[in-house]
Amino acid sequence: MKSIFLNKNISRRVESGHPWIFKNEVNTGKALDAAAKAGEVVEVFTFDKKFIGTGYINPQSQIIVRLLTRDKTERIDDQFFVNHIQQAWHYRQKIGYTENCRLIFGEADGIPQLIIDKFNDYFVIQTLALGIDVWKPAIVKAIEKIFEPKGIYERNDVPVRELEGMEQHKGFLSAEFDTNIIINENGMQFHVDIANGQKTGFFLDQQDNRRAIEHICKGADVLGVFCYTGSFEISAAHYGAKSVLGLDISQNAIDMSNKNAVLNGLETVCKFECVNAFDVLKIWSKEGRQWDVVMLDPPSFTKSRATIDKAIAGYKEINLRGMKLVKPGGFLVTSSCTNLVQPELFLDIIQMAATDAKRKIRQVVFNSQSADHPVIRGQENTHYLKFLIVQVM
């Protein structure tokens, strides 16, 4: 196995546990002498030849190595993926995720840039770096061995792959099957289009948070903004909301939301409209319209630190408008799904929005993503979702 060596004068971030090694942390005098190929497994050492770990390399990427193990005796082979996927499954079962879950959450499960979502007997895979894409056949075999799935599909139609020199694509990794499936969650059912839906087809990371709205929605008039396929809105109706209005700019999302309402027998409670949320919230605020509960689940407003200021402005603006639509004593439910906006900053943004809206708020719930998406301290990419409920006075 080929080796690379870290520079002497760098932080101890990698030695302390972080799995990413950047190009500027590598001793170029020694790093390329073995001519390691992109996607190849290499050993990593400190400048004075102390073993750090084993991982995959891609000289084209700014993150030149991602570590898979720090055990010098552990081999990276097909059995490695069987073992680690099995360990991840045991963890999910132990904490109560047995039907639908994020089975592998990349770095948080020790397999960087691998995503596996489990929808009952169907599995969706994303291999987001070249070094893990090489092992896709082994990953598929491991899933087949452990679960005997009804189907496996890959959703590698994501731009981040291009940074690794890979093409975007999607398709079957098993025999073909109907990619429109139905899952159960919190006593409800949802249609999931795993071939064409956003990400892997359904936002599993909010499944615990959807339970958190139960008590505030009972008997309430509820507005849901950026509803996507209506999971929060259906949940609000399921928990006893008097009326629910969901908004999204995508007609396909609205059509799926209506299907989900019918699937759960809630079509008389839930209504969905295809509109631009930023426009209508401003108009409705001027008209004085208000709801008992307003729920905001916007997309990520930035993928880059270069546009973080625009993201902050976007989150502040949408929450400002949302608060103005909440009846005094009602509740705002709001989220942010970018790791570039850390929890304290998100809370600051909400407070700034409240100040500008001239409304007093008090925190009811502040959560992260569901526990099947584990958070590793010091690894920002594993701690991305912020979920907040506040009472708006």
Protein Blocks (a to p, Z undefined) as FASTA:
>chain_A
ZZddddfbbcfklmnopabdcfklpcfklmmmnopaehiacddddfkopafbdcdddfkb
mblbacfbfcfkbccdfklmmmmmmmmmmmmmmnopakbccfbgcjlnopghiacddehj
accdddfbfklmmmmmmmmmmmmmmnopabdcddfbbfklmmnopacddddfbdcddfbd
cddeehiacdddfklmghjlpafklmmmmmmmmmmmgopacddehklnommmmmmmmnop
abdcdddfbfklmmmmmmmmmmnopmmmpccddddfklmmmmmmmnopacfbdcdddddf
bfbfklmmmmmmmmmmmmmmmmmmpcehiacddddfbfklcfklmmmmmmmmmmmnopac
ddfbdcdddfklccdehiaklmmbccdddddZZ
